[in-house]
Amino acid sequence: MQKNYNILITGAFGLIGKSVLNYFNSDERMKKLEEKLGKVTIFCLDLPTKNSKKSVRKFKKNNQIKIKYGDIRNKNLIEQLVKDMDVIFHLAFQLPPIIDENEPIIRTINVDGLINIINSINNLNQSTKIIYPSSIDMYGYVKKENQPIIIGNPTNPTDHYGRHKEECVRLLKESNITHSVFVLTVVPPLHYLAQNPAMFDVEVDSNVELVHEDDVAKAFYNALQTEKVWNKTLHIAGGENCRLSYLEFINKMMVASGIGTLSRDLFKGNKYHFAFMDTTESQEILNYQDHSTEDIISDMKKNNKLTFSIIKLLKPIVRRFLINQSPYK
């Protein structure tokens, strides 16, 4: 009789969660996984937002994907969901910016949410494993001469988001739970444009290493097929073909969208947590780096055709509006 293998994804319909689900939502990949693990069922937890309900439609016909709406802060719900899980991808996390006034509330999601999962596993006396995505943000600013960042580099977060990630990693390491920490670099969203005035507050010559969201999903998928990931911290980034300067990255996006390149004078030289990361070990174990920067830009163009067409039609207005967002013009 074939055994069952249960996966729980919290925050299942955020950027990374949807990428992971899309990657798993393949007959060929599921068959390969089941040859090793047994019959796989994926349980998805997220809040009942307009975005999550829209995202669910794509997976409704897959009877191996089960949807549950709820809050990561609900201790009773989490214990019910954790029961009989083999592995948890704990993705539920509030993204930056996190302002001081909201930090105590956001903390109940970001930190206490993980505590609920840890406590549930311990209360149920299970051997459930956790894969947890941290962020390059927890390293803070790292000088170029100290890059690429290596595993074990001191952490020095400068904002609430980074401090929450740092604390969650500490909680996992102090627990007796088998886990793997994936420290993610910049994962550009491919299905929408994420531009705001904060983009101008970064030093233009900062090193940036990107990673395609499909490569992140592949890392999660491949992690289930090896024992080498457990109780390790692994850097997840795109490698040599995804390294460039911050201004190069911004201008590649601007050109792709039809806005055109922006002058470096629009940006202020603030120190930020972008950097190159050493991914030697993660690539050796997970073999996930399939995409380049050009692939990322190409997929942005493909997935935002209508938006980019409108931008090109209104280029003078959109360009002027964007430039006016810079406080340094």
Secondary structure per residue as TSV (DSSP state, phi and psi in degrees):
chain	resnum	aa	ss	phi	psi
A	1	M	-	360.0	132.0
A	2	Q	-	-71.3	133.7
A	3	K	-	-77.8	161.8
A	4	N	E	-97.8	145.0
A	5	Y	E	-130.5	116.7
A	6	N	E	-108.0	130.5
A	7	I	E	-117.7	132.1
A	8	L	E	-110.7	128.4
A	9	I	E	-114.3	114.0
A	10	T	E	-90.0	150.6
A	11	G	T	60.2	42.6
A	12	A	T	-69.1	-17.8
A	13	F	T	-116.8	23.3
A	14	G	S	-81.5	-173.9
A	15	L	H	-56.5	-52.3
A	16	I	H	-72.2	-41.1
A	17	G	H	-58.6	-46.4
A	18	K	H	-65.1	-37.0
A	19	S	H	-63.5	-42.8
A	20	V	H	-63.3	-46.6
A	21	L	H	-62.2	-42.3
A	22	N	H	-59.7	-39.4
A	23	Y	H	-68.8	-40.3
A	24	F	H	-75.0	-22.4
A	25	N	-	-79.2	58.5
A	26	S	-	-142.2	125.6
A	27	D	H	-57.8	-41.4
A	28	E	H	-65.1	-45.6
A	29	R	H	-68.8	-39.0
A	30	M	H	-66.1	-38.5
A	31	K	H	-62.2	-43.6
A	32	K	H	-62.8	-41.3
A	33	L	H	-66.4	-40.5
A	34	E	H	-71.1	-25.1
A	35	E	H	-62.3	-28.2
A	36	K	H	-97.0	-37.6
A	37	L	H	-106.5	-24.7
A	38	G	-	108.8	-170.9
A	39	K	E	-67.8	117.9
A	40	V	E	-94.4	131.8
A	41	T	E	-125.7	133.6
A	42	I	E	-109.5	120.1
A	43	F	E	-101.7	129.4
A	44	C	E	-114.8	127.7
A	45	L	E	-116.6	130.9
A	46	D	E	-160.7	169.0
A	47	L	-	-74.0	151.6
A	48	P	-	-80.8	61.1
A	49	T	-	-86.1	168.6
A	50	K	H	-60.2	-40.5
A	51	N	H	-66.0	-44.8
A	52	S	H	-67.7	-39.5
A	53	K	H	-65.7	-34.7
A	54	K	H	-68.4	-41.2
A	55	S	H	-66.3	-31.9
A	56	V	H	-60.4	-32.9
A	57	R	G	-53.0	-37.4
A	58	K	G	-64.7	-26.2
A	59	F	G	-109.2	2.0
A	60	K	T	-62.2	-32.0
A	61	K	T	-80.8	-8.9
A	62	N	-	-91.1	107.1
A	63	N	T	-75.1	-0.8
A	64	Q	T	-93.4	-2.2
A	65	I	E	-114.5	117.6
A	66	K	E	-111.4	134.5
A	67	I	E	-107.2	135.1
A	68	K	E	-136.5	124.5
A	69	Y	E	-91.6	138.0
A	70	G	-	172.2	179.3
A	71	D	-	-110.5	131.0
A	72	I	T	-60.1	-18.1
A	73	R	T	-84.2	-8.4
A	74	N	-	-82.8	100.7
A	75	K	H	-60.7	-42.8
A	76	N	H	-65.1	-42.1
A	77	L	H	-62.4	-44.5
A	78	I	H	-63.0	-41.3
A	79	E	H	-64.8	-36.9
A	80	Q	H	-63.9	-42.1
A	81	L	H	-72.4	-36.1
A	82	V	H	-69.6	-27.4
A	83	K	T	-53.7	126.7
A	84	D	T	70.4	14.0
A	85	M	-	-80.9	139.9
A	86	D	S	-88.2	-38.6
A	87	V	E	-146.9	147.4
A	88	I	E	-122.6	126.6
A	89	F	E	-93.3	103.0
A	90	H	E	-91.6	93.8
A	91	L	-	-105.1	-8.9
A	92	A	-	-66.5	115.6
A	93	F	-	-165.1	138.2
A	94	Q	-	-82.6	126.0
A	95	L	-	-81.7	162.1
A	96	P	S	-72.5	164.0
A	97	P	-	-79.9	145.6
A	98	I	-	-115.8	108.4
A	99	I	-	-80.6	157.2
A	100	D	G	-53.8	-42.0
A	101	E	G	-63.6	-31.0
A	102	N	G	-94.9	-7.7
A	103	E	H	-56.0	-45.2
A	104	P	H	-59.9	-36.6
A	105	I	H	-72.5	-45.2
A	106	I	H	-62.9	-33.3
A	107	R	H	-60.8	-34.2
A	108	T	H	-65.7	-23.8
A	109	I	H	-84.7	-55.1
A	110	N	H	-70.0	-44.2
A	111	V	T	-97.9	-51.4
A	112	D	H	-65.7	-28.6
A	113	G	H	-60.2	-44.5
A	114	L	H	-66.7	-38.9
A	115	I	H	-59.3	-39.6
A	116	N	H	-60.9	-40.1
A	117	I	H	-68.4	-46.9
A	118	I	H	-58.1	-47.6
A	119	N	H	-63.5	-37.8
A	120	S	H	-65.1	-43.2
A	121	I	H	-61.3	-43.3
A	122	N	H	-68.7	-41.2
A	123	N	H	-63.1	-34.9
A	124	L	T	-85.9	-5.6
A	125	N	T	54.0	47.4
A	126	Q	-	-104.9	164.4
A	127	S	-	-102.6	27.6
A	128	T	-	-57.8	137.4
A	129	K	E	-103.5	154.9
A	130	I	E	-124.3	132.5
A	131	I	E	-109.8	121.5
A	132	Y	E	-120.9	123.7
A	133	P	E	-87.5	112.7
A	134	S	E	-91.8	-165.0
A	135	S	E	-141.6	150.0
A	136	I	G	-57.2	-21.6
A	137	D	G	-53.9	-31.6
A	138	M	G	-69.3	-16.9
A	139	Y	G	-80.6	-18.4
A	140	G	-	68.5	-157.9
A	141	Y	-	-76.7	128.9
A	142	V	-	-124.4	124.3
A	143	K	-	-60.2	150.6
A	144	K	G	-57.9	-37.2
A	145	E	G	-67.8	-13.5
A	146	N	G	-103.8	15.0
A	147	Q	-	-108.6	154.5
A	148	P	S	-69.2	148.0
A	149	I	B	-65.2	134.1
A	150	I	-	-105.1	159.9
A	151	I	T	-60.3	133.6
A	152	G	T	95.7	-3.6
A	153	N	-	-58.7	140.5
A	154	P	-	-58.8	142.4
A	155	T	-	-91.9	145.9
A	156	N	-	-154.7	62.2
A	157	P	-	-64.6	147.6
A	158	T	-	-115.8	2.5
A	159	D	S	-140.8	171.9
A	160	H	H	-64.0	-38.6
A	161	Y	H	-58.3	-50.0
A	162	G	H	-63.4	-38.5
A	163	R	H	-68.3	-36.6
A	164	H	H	-64.3	-42.8
A	165	K	H	-61.9	-45.4
A	166	E	H	-59.0	-43.3
A	167	E	H	-66.9	-38.8
A	168	C	H	-64.6	-39.1
A	169	V	H	-62.9	-41.9
A	170	R	H	-62.5	-43.2
A	171	L	H	-60.7	-41.8
A	172	L	H	-63.8	-44.2
A	173	K	H	-67.4	-29.3
A	174	E	H	-83.4	-16.2
A	175	S	S	-78.5	168.3
A	176	N	S	-96.2	16.8
A	177	I	S	-91.0	134.4
A	178	T	-	-66.4	128.8
A	179	H	E	-150.8	167.7
A	180	S	E	-140.1	134.2
A	181	V	E	-104.1	120.9
A	182	F	E	-101.1	112.3
A	183	V	E	-89.2	106.9
A	184	L	E	-88.1	140.2
A	185	T	-	-85.4	-160.5
A	186	V	B	-68.3	124.4
A	187	V	-	-113.6	94.8
A	188	P	-	-65.4	132.3
A	189	P	-	-67.0	133.9
A	190	L	S	-98.8	-13.1
A	191	H	S	-109.6	1.6
A	192	Y	S	-157.3	163.8
A	193	L	-	-95.1	129.3
A	194	A	-	-117.7	80.7
A	195	Q	-	-121.7	135.0
A	196	N	-	-150.3	166.8
A	197	P	G	-55.4	-24.1
A	198	A	G	-62.8	-18.5
A	199	M	G	-61.9	-22.3
A	200	F	G	-86.0	-5.1
A	201	D	S	-95.5	28.0
A	202	V	S	-124.4	139.7
A	203	E	-	-64.3	125.3
A	204	V	T	-65.7	-25.2
A	205	D	T	-93.9	9.9
A	206	S	-	-59.1	142.3
A	207	N	E	-71.8	135.7
A	208	V	E	-130.8	131.5
A	209	E	E	-119.7	119.2
A	210	L	B	-92.3	171.4
A	211	V	-	-149.1	135.6
A	212	H	-	-70.3	140.4
A	213	E	H	-62.0	-29.3
A	214	D	H	-69.2	-31.4
A	215	D	H	-69.6	-37.1
A	216	V	H	-62.2	-45.5
A	217	A	H	-61.0	-39.9
A	218	K	H	-64.6	-35.7
A	219	A	H	-62.4	-42.5
A	220	F	H	-64.1	-43.7
A	221	Y	H	-61.8	-49.5
A	222	N	H	-68.6	-24.9
A	223	A	H	-62.1	-27.5
A	224	L	T	-76.6	-7.4
A	225	Q	T	-110.8	12.2
A	226	T	-	-146.6	147.5
A	227	E	S	-87.1	-7.1
A	228	K	T	-73.0	-12.7
A	229	V	T	-83.3	-19.2
A	230	W	T	-74.8	140.2
A	231	N	T	57.4	37.1
A	232	K	E	-125.8	157.2
A	233	T	E	-107.6	127.5
A	234	L	E	-127.3	135.1
A	235	H	E	-81.5	130.5
A	236	I	E	-115.2	105.3
A	237	A	-	-149.4	170.4
A	238	G	-	-79.9	-15.1
A	239	G	-	88.2	-169.1
A	240	E	G	-54.2	-37.6
A	241	N	G	-76.9	-0.3
A	242	C	G	-121.0	20.2
A	243	R	E	-105.0	133.8
A	244	L	E	-165.1	178.6
A	245	S	E	-85.6	161.8
A	246	Y	H	-60.1	-44.6
A	247	L	H	-64.8	-38.1
A	248	E	H	-61.1	-42.4
A	249	F	H	-63.5	-49.1
A	250	I	H	-58.7	-45.9
A	251	N	H	-71.2	-30.0
A	252	K	H	-63.2	-40.4
A	253	M	H	-67.8	-41.2
A	254	M	H	-64.1	-42.4
A	255	V	H	-65.6	-43.1
A	256	A	H	-61.3	-36.0
A	257	S	H	-82.1	-10.9
A	258	G	T	96.1	0.4
A	259	I	S	-78.2	-33.9
A	260	G	-	94.0	166.6
A	261	T	-	-66.5	152.9
A	262	L	-	-110.4	147.1
A	263	S	-	-73.7	143.6
A	264	R	G	-64.2	-18.5
A	265	D	G	-68.2	-15.2
A	266	L	G	-78.9	-10.3
A	267	F	S	-110.6	146.1
A	268	K	-	-103.4	147.1
A	269	G	-	-81.2	54.5
A	270	N	-	-77.4	142.8
A	271	K	-	-75.0	135.3
A	272	Y	-	-138.5	171.7
A	273	H	S	-89.8	15.6
A	274	F	-	-72.8	145.0
A	275	A	-	-171.9	167.9
A	276	F	-	-85.0	146.8
A	277	M	B	-125.6	144.7
A	278	D	-	-78.1	116.8
A	279	T	-	-114.8	21.1
A	280	T	H	-54.9	-49.7
A	281	E	H	-70.0	-44.1
A	282	S	H	-64.5	-39.3
A	283	Q	H	-67.8	-36.9
A	284	E	H	-64.3	-39.2
A	285	I	H	-81.9	-41.1
A	286	L	H	-107.0	-19.4
A	287	N	-	47.1	60.4
A	288	Y	-	-116.1	-10.7
A	289	Q	-	-82.6	90.9
A	290	D	-	-108.8	-14.2
A	291	H	-	-120.2	152.9
A	292	S	-	-108.5	175.7
A	293	T	H	-56.8	-42.9
A	294	E	H	-62.5	-34.9
A	295	D	H	-64.1	-41.5
A	296	I	H	-62.3	-47.5
A	297	I	H	-64.1	-41.1
A	298	S	H	-60.7	-42.8
A	299	D	H	-70.4	-32.2
A	300	M	H	-59.9	-46.1
A	301	K	H	-63.0	-43.6
A	302	K	H	-64.2	-39.0
A	303	N	H	-87.0	-9.0
A	304	N	T	-126.0	35.0
A	305	K	H	-56.5	-46.6
A	306	L	H	-64.9	-47.1
A	307	T	H	-60.6	-45.4
A	308	F	H	-65.2	-34.4
A	309	S	H	-64.6	-41.7
A	310	I	H	-65.6	-42.6
A	311	I	H	-59.9	-42.9
A	312	K	H	-64.6	-37.9
A	313	L	H	-65.3	-34.4
A	314	L	T	-108.6	26.2
A	315	K	H	-48.3	-51.3
A	316	P	H	-58.1	-40.9
A	317	I	H	-70.4	-47.0
A	318	V	H	-65.1	-41.7
A	319	R	H	-64.0	-44.4
A	320	R	H	-63.4	-42.0
A	321	F	H	-61.1	-45.3
A	322	L	H	-63.6	-46.9
A	323	I	H	-60.5	-36.0
A	324	N	H	-69.5	-13.2
A	325	Q	T	-74.3	-19.6
A	326	S	-	-78.4	125.1
A	327	P	T	-76.9	-1.2
A	328	Y	T	-110.1	6.6
A	329	K	-	-65.7	360.0
